[in-house]
Amino acid sequence: MQNNKRRIFAACFLVASLASCKSVFHTEGDIRHEYFEYVMTSKIGMKYDDPPSYTGIDPEQFVGSNALLNGHMENGYRLNKSCTYYLEIDPNTSKIVGWRYKGSEKDCAITPPKPQK
């Protein structure tokens, strides 16, 4: 019984150690793409027609709009070279309800702000 507890503890310790090491091996590109995903996910629930300064949506990057089968609209925006992101909008509430992107993780990336001291 005591031996099993040690094995379980050792396994948990190993998993926790490996999980904490993940951040050590992140490249700048990984962090920039993760920040892009964070920023895009934070737009969900915002009103699409709020000012660009609030939503962070640049109207100059607009590439097109499509009607979706569920009645929502999907607007596309160019970010970088191969990256286009799409916002799904509920026309009844004008709220952003989802998003997706096409392109490489390298191009679908945003540099996070520097931490303030």
N, CA and C atoms as an extended XYZ file, in Angstrom:
351
Properties=species:S:1:pos:R:3:atomname:S:1:resname:S:1:resid:I:1 pbc="F F F"
N         0.822       -1.187        0.000 N   MET     1
C         0.000        0.000        0.000 CA  MET     1
C         0.873        1.262        0.000 C   MET     1
N         1.859        1.291        0.879 N   GLN     2
C         2.777        2.437        0.957 CA  GLN     2
C         3.531        2.610       -0.355 C   GLN     2
N         3.913        1.504       -0.991 N   ASN     3
C         4.643        1.534       -2.247 CA  ASN     3
C         3.787        2.152       -3.362 C   ASN     3
N         2.493        1.853       -3.387 N   ASN     4
C         1.590        2.424       -4.388 CA  ASN     4
C         1.462        3.933       -4.206 C   ASN     4
N         1.392        4.383       -2.965 N   LYS     5
C         1.301        5.819       -2.700 CA  LYS     5
C         2.540        6.538       -3.215 C   LYS     5
N         3.694        5.934       -3.041 N   ARG     6
C         4.940        6.537       -3.536 CA  ARG     6
C         4.932        6.616       -5.056 C   ARG     6
N         4.457        5.562       -5.700 N   ARG     7
C         4.395        5.565       -7.171 CA  ARG     7
C         3.436        6.646       -7.675 C   ARG     7
N         2.284        6.758       -7.038 N   ILE     8
C         1.310        7.781       -7.448 CA  ILE     8
C         1.897        9.170       -7.233 C   ILE     8
N         2.544        9.382       -6.077 N   PHE     9
C         3.165       10.674       -5.804 CA  PHE     9
C         4.250       10.980       -6.838 C   PHE     9
N         5.076        9.992       -7.152 N   ALA    10
C         6.148       10.184       -8.130 CA  ALA    10
C         5.574       10.495       -9.511 C   ALA    10
N         4.501        9.818       -9.896 N   ALA    11
C         3.874       10.063      -11.198 CA  ALA    11
C         3.298       11.477      -11.245 C   ALA    11
N         2.613       11.904      -10.181 N   CYS    12
C         2.058       13.262      -10.131 CA  CYS    12
C         3.169       14.306      -10.183 C   CYS    12
N         4.249       14.060       -9.461 N   PHE    13
C         5.370       14.986       -9.460 CA  PHE    13
C         5.975       15.107      -10.860 C   PHE    13
N         6.116       13.983      -11.549 N   LEU    14
C         6.671       13.982      -12.902 CA  LEU    14
C         5.781       14.760      -13.858 C   LEU    14
N         4.483       14.539      -13.807 N   VAL    15
C         3.539       15.249      -14.682 CA  VAL    15
C         3.598       16.753      -14.400 C   VAL    15
N         3.593       17.126      -13.142 N   ALA    16
C         3.658       18.545      -12.776 CA  ALA    16
C         4.971       19.169      -13.234 C   ALA    16
N         6.053       18.449      -13.095 N   SER    17
C         7.361       18.962      -13.527 CA  SER    17
C         7.403       19.171      -15.026 C   SER    17
N         6.900       18.215      -15.772 N   LEU    18
C         6.890       18.344      -17.239 CA  LEU    18
C         5.983       19.473      -17.691 C   LEU    18
N         4.849       19.637      -17.040 N   ALA    19
C         3.928       20.716      -17.400 CA  ALA    19
C         4.568       22.078      -17.151 C   ALA    19
N         5.306       22.214      -16.071 N   SER    20
C         5.941       23.504      -15.781 CA  SER    20
C         7.100       23.787      -16.731 C   SER    20
N         7.687       22.757      -17.296 N   CYS    21
C         8.804       22.937      -18.225 CA  CYS    21
C         8.331       23.376      -19.609 C   CYS    21
N         7.052       23.214      -19.905 N   LYS    22
C         6.545       23.553      -21.230 CA  LYS    22
C         6.863       25.001      -21.599 C   LYS    22
N         6.682       25.909      -20.632 N   SER    23
C         6.913       27.316      -20.929 CA  SER    23
C         8.373       27.607      -21.249 C   SER    23
N         9.283       26.809      -20.761 N   VAL    24
C        10.704       26.995      -21.031 CA  VAL    24
C        10.995       26.757      -22.511 C   VAL    24
N        10.242       25.870      -23.141 N   PHE    25
C        10.502       25.495      -24.515 CA  PHE    25
C         9.644       26.239      -25.533 C   PHE    25
N         8.844       27.180      -25.091 N   HIS    26
C         8.044       27.978      -26.016 CA  HIS    26
C         8.963       28.870      -26.838 C   HIS    26
N         8.682       28.947      -28.111 N   THR    27
C         9.406       29.905      -28.943 CA  THR    27
C         8.626       31.208      -28.956 C   THR    27
N         9.247       32.255      -29.430 N   GLU    28
C         8.558       33.541      -29.511 CA  GLU    28
C         7.329       33.424      -30.392 C   GLU    28
N         7.425       32.639      -31.475 N   GLY    29
C         6.288       32.445      -32.371 CA  GLY    29
C         5.119       31.789      -31.663 C   GLY    29
N         5.398       30.795      -30.808 N   ASP    30
C         4.336       30.134      -30.051 CA  ASP    30
C         3.616       31.145      -29.163 C   ASP    30
N         4.377       31.963      -28.477 N   ILE    31
C         3.799       32.940      -27.564 CA  ILE    31
C         2.982       33.967      -28.339 C   ILE    31
N         3.487       34.402      -29.482 N   ARG    32
C         2.768       35.380      -30.292 CA  ARG    32
C         1.453       34.791      -30.813 C   ARG    32
N         1.460       33.502      -31.213 N   HIS    33
C         0.233       32.870      -31.689 CA  HIS    33
C        -0.745       32.663      -30.538 C   HIS    33
N        -0.249       32.260      -29.377 N   GLU    34
C        -1.121       32.097      -28.209 CA  GLU    34
C        -1.755       33.432      -27.825 C   GLU    34
N        -0.997       34.515      -27.938 N   TYR    35
C        -1.547       35.828      -27.625 CA  TYR    35
C        -2.618       36.209      -28.646 C   TYR    35
N        -2.392       35.890      -29.922 N   PHE    36
C        -3.400       36.111      -30.965 CA  PHE    36
C        -4.690       35.386      -30.590 C   PHE    36
N        -4.582       34.111      -30.197 N   GLU    37
C        -5.767       33.334      -29.818 CA  GLU    37
C        -6.455       33.953      -28.598 C   GLU    37
N        -5.677       34.423      -27.649 N   TYR    38
C        -6.235       35.074      -26.459 CA  TYR    38
C        -7.010       36.332      -26.849 C   TYR    38
N        -6.408       37.167      -27.695 N   VAL    39
C        -7.050       38.419      -28.111 CA  VAL    39
C        -8.344       38.121      -28.876 C   VAL    39
N        -8.294       37.154      -29.777 N   MET    40
C        -9.483       36.834      -30.569 CA  MET    40
C       -10.598       36.274      -29.678 C   MET    40
N       -10.251       35.410      -28.758 N   THR    41
C       -11.252       34.833      -27.861 CA  THR    41
C       -11.867       35.909      -26.974 C   THR    41
N       -11.081       36.918      -26.620 N   SER    42
C       -11.600       37.995      -25.764 CA  SER    42
C       -12.629       38.853      -26.486 C   SER    42
N       -12.704       38.769      -27.808 N   LYS    43
C       -13.697       39.538      -28.570 CA  LYS    43
C       -15.099       38.923      -28.484 C   LYS    43
N       -15.176       37.636      -28.135 N   ILE    44
C       -16.479       36.980      -28.044 CA  ILE    44
C       -17.312       37.662      -26.966 C   ILE    44
N       -18.529       38.012      -27.318 N   GLY    45
C       -19.425       38.717      -26.412 CA  GLY    45
C       -19.445       40.219      -26.632 C   GLY    45
N       -18.438       40.745      -27.347 N   MET    46
C       -18.421       42.181      -27.649 CA  MET    46
C       -19.445       42.472      -28.747 C   MET    46
N       -19.949       43.688      -28.754 N   LYS    47
C       -20.826       44.100      -29.845 CA  LYS    47
C       -19.947       44.442      -31.043 C   LYS    47
N       -20.292       43.868      -32.178 N   TYR    48
C       -19.514       44.067      -33.383 CA  TYR    48
C       -19.481       45.528      -33.800 C   TYR    48
N       -20.560       46.248      -33.571 N   ASP    49
C       -20.647       47.628      -34.035 CA  ASP    49
C       -20.139       48.643      -33.012 C   ASP    49
N       -19.470       48.161      -31.956 N   ASP    50
C       -18.796       49.081      -31.042 CA  ASP    50
C       -17.632       49.742      -31.785 C   ASP    50
N       -17.136       50.856      -31.296 N   PRO    51
C       -16.022       51.532      -31.987 CA  PRO    51
C       -14.794       50.635      -32.107 C   PRO    51
N       -14.057       50.759      -33.230 N   PRO    52
C       -12.837       49.966      -33.416 CA  PRO    52
C       -11.830       50.123      -32.282 C   PRO    52
N       -11.810       51.284      -31.647 N   SER    53
C       -10.870       51.484      -30.542 CA  SER    53
C       -11.209       50.572      -29.361 C   SER    53
N       -12.483       50.167      -29.255 N   TYR    54
C       -12.892       49.279      -28.175 CA  TYR    54
C       -12.731       47.811      -28.568 C   TYR    54
N       -13.149       47.447      -29.777 N   THR    55
C       -13.114       46.051      -30.202 CA  THR    55
C       -11.757       45.633      -30.749 C   THR    55
N       -10.968       46.594      -31.222 N   GLY    56
C        -9.685       46.256      -31.823 CA  GLY    56
C        -9.815       45.729      -33.237 C   GLY    56
N       -10.993       45.884      -33.841 N   ILE    57
C       -11.221       45.408      -35.206 CA  ILE    57
C       -10.917       46.561      -36.157 C   ILE    57
N        -9.972       46.366      -37.056 N   ASP    58
C        -9.560       47.403      -37.996 CA  ASP    58
C       -10.379       47.279      -39.277 C   ASP    58
N       -11.265       48.240      -39.558 N   PRO    59
C       -12.093       48.160      -40.762 CA  PRO    59
C       -11.274       48.147      -42.059 C   PRO    59
N       -10.050       48.651      -42.013 N   GLU    60
C        -9.207       48.654      -43.215 CA  GLU    60
C        -8.708       47.253      -43.560 C   GLU    60
N        -8.798       46.303      -42.625 N   GLN    61
C        -8.364       44.936      -42.868 CA  GLN    61
C        -9.499       44.047      -43.374 C   GLN    61
N       -10.701       44.596      -43.507 N   PHE    62
C       -11.872       43.836      -43.925 CA  PHE    62
C       -11.669       43.252      -45.327 C   PHE    62
N       -11.970       41.948      -45.485 N   VAL    63
C       -11.826       41.302      -46.801 CA  VAL    63
C       -13.134       40.753      -47.351 C   VAL    63
N       -14.156       40.593      -46.535 N   GLY    64
C       -15.427       40.106      -47.052 CA  GLY    64
C       -16.349       39.602      -45.964 C   GLY    64
N       -17.602       39.359      -46.374 N   SER    65
C       -18.623       38.911      -45.447 CA  SER    65
C       -19.438       37.804      -46.092 C   SER    65
N       -19.864       36.837      -45.279 N   ASN    66
C       -20.685       35.726      -45.761 CA  ASN    66
C       -21.826       35.485      -44.795 C   ASN    66
N       -22.974       35.040      -45.357 N   ALA    67
C       -24.079       34.596      -44.520 CA  ALA    67
C       -23.857       33.116      -44.205 C   ALA    67
N       -24.002       32.749      -42.940 N   LEU    68
C       -23.841       31.362      -42.530 CA  LEU    68
C       -25.202       30.671      -42.499 C   LEU    68
N       -25.189       29.352      -42.567 N   LEU    69
C       -26.425       28.580      -42.578 CA  LEU    69
C       -27.252       28.752      -41.301 C   LEU    69
N       -26.597       29.079      -40.193 N   ASN    70
C       -27.313       29.251      -38.928 CA  ASN    70
C       -27.928       30.647      -38.778 C   ASN    70
N       -27.837       31.482      -39.819 N   GLY    71
C       -28.406       32.823      -39.777 CA  GLY    71
C       -27.432       33.898      -39.339 C   GLY    71
N       -26.269       33.499      -38.886 N   HIS    72
C       -25.257       34.471      -38.474 CA  HIS    72
C       -24.476       34.965      -39.693 C   HIS    72
N       -23.733       36.031      -39.481 N   MET    73
C       -22.832       36.572      -40.499 CA  MET    73
C       -21.401       36.241      -40.095 C   MET    73
N       -20.543       36.134      -41.089 N   GLU    74
C       -19.125       35.916      -40.827 CA  GLU    74
C       -18.342       36.944      -41.623 C   GLU    74
N       -17.597       37.784      -40.911 N   ASN    75
C       -16.764       38.794      -41.553 CA  ASN    75
C       -15.309       38.373      -41.467 C   ASN    75
N       -14.594       38.528      -42.588 N   GLY    76
C       -13.188       38.171      -42.645 CA  GLY    76
C       -12.293       39.391      -42.644 C   GLY    76
N       -11.133       39.236      -42.010 N   TYR    77
C       -10.148       40.314      -41.907 CA  TYR    77
C        -8.758       39.754      -42.142 C   TYR    77
N        -7.947       40.472      -42.880 N   ARG    78
C        -6.554       40.082      -43.116 CA  ARG    78
C        -5.714       40.623      -41.979 C   ARG    78
N        -4.883       39.752      -41.418 N   LEU    79
C        -3.992       40.193      -40.340 CA  LEU    79
C        -2.571       40.340      -40.864 C   LEU    79
N        -1.963       39.251      -41.236 N   ASN    80
C        -0.607       39.244      -41.773 CA  ASN    80
C        -0.606       38.369      -43.022 C   ASN    80
N         0.511       38.264      -43.666 N   LYS    81
C         0.690       37.536      -44.926 CA  LYS    81
C        -0.390       36.496      -45.219 C   LYS    81
N        -0.303       35.326      -44.598 N   SER    82
C        -1.235       34.247      -44.917 CA  SER    82
C        -2.402       34.172      -43.939 C   SER    82
N        -2.496       35.090      -43.005 N   CYS    83
C        -3.503       34.985      -41.940 CA  CYS    83
C        -4.743       35.813      -42.239 C   CYS    83
N        -5.871       35.134      -42.244 N   THR    84
C        -7.173       35.790      -42.299 CA  THR    84
C        -7.972       35.254      -41.115 C   THR    84
N        -8.563       36.159      -40.353 N   TYR    85
C        -9.413       35.703      -39.252 CA  TYR    85
C       -10.851       36.089      -39.551 C   TYR    85
N       -11.756       35.283      -39.003 N   TYR    86
C       -13.180       35.440      -39.283 CA  TYR    86
C       -13.938       35.561      -37.972 C   TYR    86
N       -14.821       36.550      -37.909 N   LEU    87
C       -15.661       36.752      -36.740 CA  LEU    87
C       -17.087       36.354      -37.083 C   LEU    87
N       -17.677       35.497      -36.263 N   GLU    88
C       -19.075       35.105      -36.446 CA  GLU    88
C       -19.931       36.050      -35.614 C   GLU    88
N       -20.906       36.664      -36.265 N   ILE    89
C       -21.710       37.705      -35.635 CA  ILE    89
C       -23.183       37.311      -35.668 C   ILE    89
N       -23.844       37.435      -34.530 N   ASP    90
C       -25.284       37.222      -34.462 CA  ASP    90
C       -25.947       38.539      -34.865 C   ASP    90
N       -26.648       38.575      -36.019 N   PRO    91
C       -27.223       39.844      -36.477 CA  PRO    91
C       -28.341       40.371      -35.566 C   PRO    91
N       -28.958       39.517      -34.773 N   ASN    92
C       -30.033       39.967      -33.875 CA  ASN    92
C       -29.502       40.771      -32.700 C   ASN    92
N       -28.316       40.449      -32.243 N   THR    93
C       -27.742       41.140      -31.081 CA  THR    93
C       -26.515       41.972      -31.430 C   THR    93
N       -25.990       41.812      -32.636 N   SER    94
C       -24.744       42.453      -33.090 CA  SER    94
C       -23.543       41.992      -32.278 C   SER    94
N       -23.664       40.862      -31.588 N   LYS    95
C       -22.554       40.368      -30.766 CA  LYS    95
C       -21.715       39.352      -31.532 C   LYS    95
N       -20.430       39.374      -31.231 N   ILE    96
C       -19.497       38.393      -31.774 CA  ILE    96
C       -19.699       37.113      -30.952 C   ILE    96
N       -20.009       36.016      -31.653 N   VAL    97
C       -20.310       34.770      -30.948 CA  VAL    97
C       -19.260       33.686      -31.205 C   VAL    97
N       -18.338       33.928      -32.108 N   GLY    98
C       -17.296       32.948      -32.381 CA  GLY    98
C       -16.263       33.522      -33.329 C   GLY    98
N       -15.207       32.768      -33.533 N   TRP    99
C       -14.148       33.198      -34.457 CA  TRP    99
C       -13.371       31.980      -34.915 C   TRP    99
N       -12.644       32.161      -36.010 N   ARG   100
C       -11.737       31.146      -36.536 CA  ARG   100
C       -10.687       31.862      -37.373 C   ARG   100
N        -9.671       31.123      -37.793 N   TYR   101
C        -8.654       31.721      -38.650 CA  TYR   101
C        -8.195       30.714      -39.690 C   TYR   101
N        -7.628       31.244      -40.764 N   LYS   102
C        -6.952       30.445      -41.784 CA  LYS   102
C        -5.572       31.044      -41.946 C   LYS   102
N        -4.589       30.188      -42.067 N   GLY   103
C        -3.225       30.657      -42.238 CA  GLY   103
C        -2.297       29.969      -41.270 C   GLY   103
N        -1.047       30.329      -41.379 N   SER   104
C        -0.039       29.700      -40.528 CA  SER   104
C        -0.051       30.330      -39.138 C   SER   104
N         0.378       29.543      -38.160 N   GLU   105
C         0.492       30.078      -36.801 CA  GLU   105
C         1.522       31.202      -36.753 C   GLU   105
N         2.518       31.121      -37.621 N   LYS   106
C         3.557       32.164      -37.670 CA  LYS   106
C         2.946       33.509      -38.074 C   LYS   106
N         2.022       33.481      -39.054 N   ASP   107
C         1.407       34.728      -39.512 CA  ASP   107
C         0.218       35.146      -38.645 C   ASP   107
N        -0.472       34.184      -38.051 N   CYS   108
C        -1.602       34.489      -37.170 CA  CYS   108
C        -1.045       34.691      -35.763 C   CYS   108
N        -0.382       35.804      -35.598 N   ALA   109
C         0.341       36.069      -34.363 CA  ALA   109
C         0.330       37.563      -34.064 C   ALA   109
N         0.297       37.869      -32.788 N   ILE   110
C         0.360       39.255      -32.313 CA  ILE   110
C         1.400       39.313      -31.202 C   ILE   110
N         2.249       40.312      -31.249 N   THR   111
C         3.255       40.463      -30.196 CA  THR   111
C         2.578       40.987      -28.945 C   THR   111
N         2.703       40.251      -27.845 N   PRO   112
C         2.083       40.740      -26.594 CA  PRO   112
C         2.773       42.001      -26.100 C   PRO   112
N         2.050       42.828      -25.363 N   PRO   113
C         2.678       44.037      -24.820 CA  PRO   113
C         3.731       43.664      -23.771 C   PRO   113
N         4.707       44.511      -23.641 N   LYS   114
C         5.748       44.313      -22.622 CA  LYS   114
C         5.146       44.505      -21.241 C   LYS   114
N         5.532       43.665      -20.296 N   PRO   115
C         5.030       43.861      -18.924 CA  PRO   115
C         5.488       45.203      -18.359 C   PRO   115
N         4.583       45.877      -17.669 N   GLN   116
C         4.945       47.149      -17.058 CA  GLN   116
C         5.599       46.910      -15.715 C   GLN   116
N         6.585       47.735      -15.419 N   LYS   117
C         7.313       47.593      -14.156 CA  LYS   117
C         6.779       48.520      -13.127 C   LYS   117
